[in-house]
Amino acid sequence: MIFAAGLGTRLKPLTDNLPKALVPIAGKPLLEHIILRLKSAGFDEIIVNVHHFPDLIINFLKANNFFGIRIAVSDERNELLDTGGAIRKAAWFFDDGKPFLVHNVDILSNVNLNELYNQHVNSQSIATLVVSQRNTFRYLLFNQKNRLRGWINENTGETKPNIISNVSDYNKLAFAGIQVLSTSVFDLMLDLKPRFPIMDFYLSNAQNEVISGFVPENFKMLDVGKLNVLGEAEKFVINQSVL
């Protein structure tokens, strides 16, 4: 699944007339970069959620003949469902019972998607999150077995769950916007409201379910969320293409 429904507020004025997913980087829209990356890793069934200028994304997919694979659209034009709600709305697409990968459209990285997927398949986790050591102020907290235990906002001191007391007991890692989930998550989502963030879902289930971190070696990533990153994103794409 590709998250492509965001408003792209940080990329204004580009996103005043264009969805973030179609912002061009090195001659190709972000969405195309992610689709081709997934396709090259062997993923041949993809669902894309849409909200902001949804018809532009749908027409782009049609114009490219859906890149020769099965690409479906999860239409959220009436209401943005946040990350958790978006995943649950797309549950019908994941009807084969196999784990599925979710990728933010604005994340460029060199992570080995097959290695990530295989680690998840061989684990007992309901979700495996790509995480790394990088400077931010919101961190996921993992124990020594790389199992998610909590979250902290270092600017405010807020923790989730609030029973977290000694943060130094945990590894502080930042989420990279790429994850693999087992379809068993849908059973845990049955009673939730339509709109909810996936991270809150993970944190509320972290004590009873195994939610793991995946820390790639020599990891490079770029969050293409702000105008001042676009030049760097172009260099990133060009450098990755020649590796």
Buried (B, 14 or more C-beta within 10 A) or exposed (E): BBBBBBBBEBBEEBBEEBBBBBBBBBEEBBBBBBBEBBBEBEBEBBBBBBBBBBEBBBEBBEEBEBBEEEBBBBBBEEEBBBBBBBBBBBBEBBEEEEBBBBBBBBBBBBBBBEEBBEBBEEBEBBBBBBBBEEEEEBBBBBEEEBBBBBBBEEEEEEBBEEEBEEBEEBBBBBBBBBBBBBBEBBEBBEEBEEBBBBBBBBBBBBEEBBBBBBBBEEBEBBBBBEBEBBEBBBEBBEEBEEE
